[in-house]
Amino acid sequence: MKIALPAKSKEMDSELYESYGRAPYYLLYNSVTNESEFLDNSAVLSQGASGIRASQVIADNGVKVLITPRCGENAQKTLEKAEILIYKSVPGSLEHNINEFLSDNLSLLDKFNSRMYKD
């Protein structure tokens, strides 16, 4: 299963980026093969709808789970249409959050932002 996380940098010990749609990078982790890759977020420079654009890229890469600190309503709708589950991250690194997910210690994100955030 492919898992995506918004990342501050291209390192497994990186912290998660606070704003899903504006993250500079996304970590894609395959829980079957234990392989990971980082994608540059081309939507980060968008004037608007960065979360929707990022969600389309995530979906196009076969992701089934997103782990993030927060997510906007429009991005959530796009992810939901792609049948991607959204989990609430915990403080710590990308690797820590993956391990917490695989240990079934994360809960589904249940609050979505209704307005855009600018970094």
PEMO-V311534 format. One record per residue. N is the residue number from 1. RES is the residue in one letter. D_FIRST is the distance of its C-alpha to the first C-alpha in Angstrom with 1 decimal. Layout:
# PEMO-V311534
N|RES|D_FIRST / N|RES|D_FIRST
This chain:
# PEMO-V311534
1|M|0.0 / 2|K|3.8 / 3|I|6.5 / 4|A|10.1 / 5|L|13.4 / 6|P|16.9 / 7|A|18.8 / 8|K|22.5 / 9|S|22.4 / 10|K|20.4 / 11|E|20.3 / 12|M|17.9 / 13|D|20.8 / 14|S|21.3 / 15|E|21.6 / 16|L|19.6 / 17|Y|21.7 / 18|E|23.4 / 19|S|23.3 / 20|Y|19.9 / 21|G|21.6 / 22|R|24.0 / 23|A|21.7 / 24|P|22.8 / 25|Y|19.4 / 26|Y|15.6 / 27|L|13.4 / 28|L|10.0 / 29|Y|8.1 / 30|N|5.6 / 31|S|5.4 / 32|V|6.2 / 33|T|8.9 / 34|N|9.8 / 35|E|10.8 / 36|S|11.6 / 37|E|13.7 / 38|F|15.9 / 39|L|17.0 / 40|D|20.5 / 41|N|20.9 / 42|S|23.6 / 43|A|24.0 / 44|V|25.4 / 45|L|28.8 / 46|S|28.9 / 47|Q|31.8 / 48|G|29.8 / 49|A|26.6 / 50|S|24.4 / 51|G|21.8 / 52|I|21.7 / 53|R|21.6 / 54|A|18.8 / 55|S|16.7 / 56|Q|17.4 / 57|V|16.2 / 58|I|12.9 / 59|A|12.5 / 60|D|13.9 / 61|N|11.2 / 62|G|8.5 / 63|V|7.2 / 64|K|6.4 / 65|V|7.9 / 66|L|11.1 / 67|I|13.1 / 68|T|16.7 / 69|P|20.3 / 70|R|21.4 / 71|C|20.8 / 72|G|23.5 / 73|E|24.1 / 74|N|23.9 / 75|A|20.5 / 76|Q|19.4 / 77|K|20.8 / 78|T|19.0 / 79|L|15.6 / 80|E|16.6 / 81|K|17.6 / 82|A|14.3 / 83|E|12.8 / 84|I|11.0 / 85|L|11.6 / 86|I|13.7 / 87|Y|14.4 / 88|K|17.6 / 89|S|17.6 / 90|V|20.1 / 91|P|22.6 / 92|G|21.6 / 93|S|19.6 / 94|L|16.2 / 95|E|15.5 / 96|H|17.2 / 97|N|15.1 / 98|I|11.8 / 99|N|13.7 / 100|E|15.1 / 101|F|11.9 / 102|L|10.7 / 103|S|14.3 / 104|D|14.2 / 105|N|17.0 / 106|L|16.1 / 107|S|17.4 / 108|L|16.7 / 109|L|18.7 / 110|D|21.8 / 111|K|24.2 / 112|F|23.9 / 113|N|26.5 / 114|S|29.0 / 115|R|30.5 / 116|M|29.6 / 117|Y|29.6 / 118|K|31.1 / 119|D|30.6
